[in-house]
Amino acid sequence: TFADHKHWVACCRPGQKLLGNEFTAFDCCDSGQELLGSKGTGYKCCPIGQTYDECTGVYKPVVTCPGAETMVNGQCLCPSGTYRTSAGVCEAVKCSSGVQFGKCYTFTLENGHRFGYNSAGFYTASEESRAQQFGKFKLCTNEYCTASNDINPGQPFYIKDIHGTANGGQHSKQWLNNAKDGSHITKTAHFSQAGMFTITKWSCGKYCLSGKDHGVGPTCPTEMLGATFTTADDQSCVPLTLLEVPCDVRSLANNCIW
């Protein structure tokens, strides 16, 4: 079988033709094939239209991911901060404060003590005793605590203490008041005197309690750490850890609280 230029000849099978030249290589290729390759990779008879990599199996087809998904380590994944709802559809992760209106929580301050009402007549974060009853705080949008949605930063709420005083339980289900500028936050039975609070999420499971128009900060004495609204500093807040607790200790729904 002669090459096309008739300068070279070889013994090829019927139906094959001699391809190549003195600068590349020679091979007997079937009809519909061409000789592809290089000195570095070698040469091979390949179907017309294919590349050398496709022909030899080195080629890996480019896989495209649908929609907003991108290829990561061979898998189609949604970008960070989103999740997959269907093929090619990625939606933003909806971050939640983890705190809801209508639920009850305990507040543990940075000194390790739970915030509660003291027989001295105000709220403190101090050791529980016959003079100190920890608070079970219900977070409410109104006097009737009707809402049950998430609380977002800057969204005001009122705080109702389900517990009463230590050694008797008087004055239960009253509101934390709006004492400011050094006066200790205490209880009030009058909703019109209730303080308006806000809360924001911190990292590592922490929160910070502030006010709607004012900040909230610590007030003395140190051994009976109290809190007060700070009218000159609207960014002040009291760091604390929240723990969701049952509002009603006798409710069957408590079995599902976890």
C-alpha positions as CSV (number, residue, x, y, z in Angstrom):
1,T,0.0,0.0,0.0
2,F,1.4,3.4,-1.0
3,A,1.2,6.5,1.0
4,D,-0.8,9.4,-0.5
5,H,2.3,11.1,-1.8
6,K,3.5,7.8,-3.4
7,H,6.9,8.0,-1.8
8,W,6.5,5.3,0.8
9,V,5.0,1.8,0.7
10,A,4.1,-0.8,3.3
11,C,2.2,-4.0,3.7
12,C,-1.3,-3.0,5.0
13,R,-4.5,-5.1,5.4
14,P,-7.2,-4.7,2.8
15,G,-9.1,-1.5,3.3
16,Q,-6.3,0.2,5.2
17,K,-4.0,3.0,3.9
18,L,-0.6,4.1,4.9
19,L,-0.5,7.4,6.8
20,G,2.4,9.5,8.1
21,N,5.8,10.7,6.9
22,E,9.4,10.6,7.6
23,F,9.1,13.4,10.2
24,T,6.4,11.7,12.3
25,A,5.7,8.0,11.9
26,F,4.1,5.5,9.6
27,D,1.1,3.3,10.3
28,C,-1.6,1.4,8.5
29,C,-4.9,3.0,9.5
30,D,-8.5,2.0,8.7
31,S,-10.9,4.0,6.6
32,G,-12.2,6.9,8.6
33,Q,-9.1,7.2,10.6
34,E,-6.1,9.6,10.7
35,L,-2.7,9.4,12.3
36,L,-2.5,11.6,15.4
37,G,0.2,12.2,18.1
38,S,3.6,13.7,18.6
39,K,7.2,12.6,19.1
40,G,6.7,12.9,22.9
41,T,3.4,11.0,23.1
42,G,3.8,8.6,20.2
43,Y,1.4,8.2,17.3
44,K,-1.9,6.3,16.8
45,C,-4.6,5.7,14.3
46,C,-7.7,7.6,15.6
47,P,-11.2,8.2,14.3
48,I,-11.4,11.5,12.3
49,G,-12.7,14.3,14.5
50,Q,-11.2,13.0,17.8
51,T,-8.2,14.5,19.5
52,Y,-5.2,12.3,20.5
53,D,-6.2,12.4,24.2
54,E,-9.8,11.4,23.4
55,C,-8.5,8.5,21.2
56,T,-6.0,7.2,23.8
57,G,-8.4,7.6,26.8
58,V,-6.3,10.3,28.4
59,Y,-9.1,12.8,27.7
60,K,-11.6,13.4,30.5
61,P,-14.7,15.2,29.3
62,V,-15.5,18.5,31.0
63,V,-18.4,18.0,33.3
64,T,-20.6,21.0,33.8
65,C,-22.8,21.4,36.8
66,P,-26.4,22.6,36.5
67,G,-27.5,26.1,37.5
68,A,-25.7,27.6,40.5
69,E,-23.8,24.5,41.5
70,T,-20.0,24.3,41.0
71,M,-17.6,21.4,40.7
72,V,-15.7,20.6,43.9
73,N,-13.6,17.4,44.0
74,G,-15.6,15.8,41.2
75,Q,-19.0,16.6,42.8
76,C,-21.5,19.3,41.9
77,L,-22.1,21.3,45.1
78,C,-23.8,24.5,46.1
79,P,-21.6,27.5,47.1
80,S,-20.8,28.1,50.7
81,G,-23.6,29.7,52.6
82,T,-26.3,28.0,50.4
83,Y,-28.0,24.6,50.3
84,R,-29.4,22.5,47.4
85,T,-33.2,22.4,47.0
86,S,-33.2,20.8,43.6
87,A,-30.8,20.2,40.7
88,G,-29.0,23.5,40.0
89,V,-31.0,25.4,42.5
90,C,-29.1,26.8,45.5
91,E,-30.8,28.9,48.2
92,A,-29.2,31.0,50.9
93,V,-29.0,29.4,54.4
94,K,-31.5,31.2,56.6
95,C,-29.8,32.0,59.8
96,S,-31.8,32.0,63.0
97,S,-31.3,33.7,66.3
98,G,-32.3,30.5,68.1
99,V,-34.6,32.6,70.4
100,Q,-38.3,32.8,70.0
101,F,-41.2,34.9,71.4
102,G,-43.4,33.1,73.8
103,K,-40.7,30.7,75.1
104,C,-39.0,30.8,78.5
105,Y,-35.3,30.9,79.2
106,T,-32.8,31.2,82.0
107,F,-30.0,33.9,81.8
108,T,-26.6,32.8,83.0
109,L,-24.1,35.8,83.2
110,E,-20.4,35.7,82.8
111,N,-19.8,35.3,86.5
112,G,-21.4,31.8,86.3
113,H,-24.6,32.8,88.2
114,R,-28.1,32.8,86.9
115,F,-29.9,36.1,86.8
116,G,-32.8,36.2,89.2
117,Y,-34.8,38.3,91.8
118,N,-33.1,39.0,95.1
119,S,-34.8,39.8,98.4
120,A,-32.8,43.1,98.3
121,G,-35.5,44.2,95.8
122,F,-33.8,43.9,92.4
123,Y,-32.4,41.4,89.9
124,T,-28.9,40.1,90.4
125,A,-26.6,37.4,89.0
126,S,-25.6,35.9,92.4
127,E,-25.7,32.6,94.2
128,E,-29.1,31.1,94.7
129,S,-30.2,31.0,98.3
130,R,-33.2,31.8,100.5
131,A,-32.7,35.4,99.3
132,Q,-32.2,34.7,95.6
133,Q,-34.6,32.9,93.2
134,F,-33.3,32.4,89.6
135,G,-35.6,33.9,86.9
136,K,-37.6,31.9,84.3
137,F,-38.0,34.6,81.7
138,K,-40.7,34.6,79.1
139,L,-40.0,36.8,76.1
140,C,-43.1,38.6,74.8
141,T,-44.0,41.1,72.1
142,N,-47.0,42.4,74.0
143,E,-48.8,42.1,77.3
144,Y,-50.5,38.9,76.3
145,C,-47.4,37.1,74.9
146,T,-49.2,36.0,71.8
147,A,-46.4,35.9,69.2
148,S,-44.2,32.7,68.7
149,N,-41.8,33.6,65.8
150,D,-38.0,34.1,66.0
151,I,-36.6,37.2,67.7
152,N,-34.2,39.1,65.4
153,P,-31.5,41.6,66.5
154,G,-33.1,45.0,67.2
155,Q,-36.6,43.6,67.5
156,P,-38.0,44.8,70.9
157,F,-39.6,42.5,73.5
158,Y,-40.7,42.5,77.1
159,I,-39.5,40.1,79.8
160,K,-42.0,38.4,82.1
161,D,-40.5,36.5,85.1
162,I,-42.6,33.4,85.7
163,H,-41.0,32.9,89.1
164,G,-41.7,34.9,92.2
165,T,-39.5,35.7,95.2
166,A,-37.4,33.1,97.0
167,N,-39.0,31.7,100.2
168,G,-42.6,32.2,99.3
169,G,-43.0,32.9,95.5
170,Q,-44.8,36.3,95.9
171,H,-44.9,38.6,92.8
172,S,-44.7,35.9,90.2
173,K,-45.5,36.5,86.5
174,Q,-44.4,40.1,86.7
175,W,-42.3,42.2,84.2
176,L,-38.7,43.4,84.4
177,N,-39.0,47.1,84.6
178,N,-37.3,50.0,82.8
179,A,-34.9,51.2,85.5
180,K,-32.0,53.2,84.1
181,D,-28.7,54.9,84.7
182,G,-27.7,53.0,87.8
183,S,-31.1,52.1,89.2
184,H,-31.4,48.4,89.4
185,I,-33.8,46.6,87.1
186,T,-36.5,45.1,89.3
187,K,-40.1,43.7,89.0
188,T,-43.2,45.6,88.2
189,A,-46.9,44.5,88.0
190,H,-47.6,47.3,85.6
191,F,-47.0,46.6,81.9
192,S,-46.7,50.4,81.2
193,Q,-43.4,50.3,83.3
194,A,-42.0,47.2,81.7
195,G,-38.6,47.6,80.0
196,M,-38.2,47.1,76.3
197,F,-35.3,44.8,75.5
198,T,-33.4,43.5,72.5
199,I,-31.0,40.5,72.1
200,T,-28.3,39.7,69.6
201,K,-26.5,36.5,68.9
202,W,-22.8,36.1,69.6
203,S,-20.4,33.3,68.6
204,C,-19.8,30.2,70.7
205,G,-23.4,30.0,71.9
206,K,-23.4,33.4,73.6
207,Y,-26.0,36.2,73.4
208,C,-26.0,39.8,74.5
209,L,-29.0,41.5,76.1
210,S,-29.6,45.2,75.4
211,G,-32.5,47.6,75.1
212,K,-34.7,49.0,72.3
213,D,-33.5,52.6,72.5
214,H,-30.9,52.4,75.3
215,G,-28.1,49.9,76.2
216,V,-28.1,47.6,79.1
217,G,-25.1,47.4,81.4
218,P,-24.0,46.1,84.8
219,T,-24.5,48.0,88.0
220,C,-23.1,47.6,91.5
221,P,-22.4,46.0,94.0
222,T,-20.1,43.5,92.4
223,E,-21.0,40.6,94.7
224,M,-24.7,41.1,93.7
225,L,-24.2,42.0,90.1
226,G,-27.3,43.8,88.8
227,A,-28.3,45.5,85.5
228,T,-29.6,48.8,84.4
229,F,-30.6,50.6,81.1
230,T,-27.8,53.0,80.0
231,T,-29.3,56.0,78.3
232,A,-25.9,57.4,77.1
233,D,-24.7,54.2,75.5
234,D,-27.2,52.5,73.2
235,Q,-24.6,49.8,72.2
236,S,-24.0,48.5,75.7
237,C,-25.2,44.9,76.4
238,V,-24.9,42.2,79.0
239,P,-23.3,39.0,77.7
240,L,-25.1,35.8,78.8
241,T,-25.9,32.2,78.0
242,L,-29.5,31.3,77.3
243,L,-31.1,28.0,78.2
244,E,-34.6,27.2,77.0
245,V,-36.8,25.9,79.9
246,P,-40.5,24.9,80.2
247,C,-42.7,27.9,80.9
248,D,-45.1,25.4,82.7
249,V,-43.4,22.6,84.7
250,R,-46.6,20.5,84.3
251,S,-47.0,20.6,80.6
252,L,-46.8,17.3,78.6
253,A,-45.1,19.4,75.8
254,N,-42.0,19.4,78.0
255,N,-41.2,15.9,76.8
256,C,-40.4,17.3,73.4
257,I,-38.4,20.4,74.4
258,W,-35.1,18.8,73.5
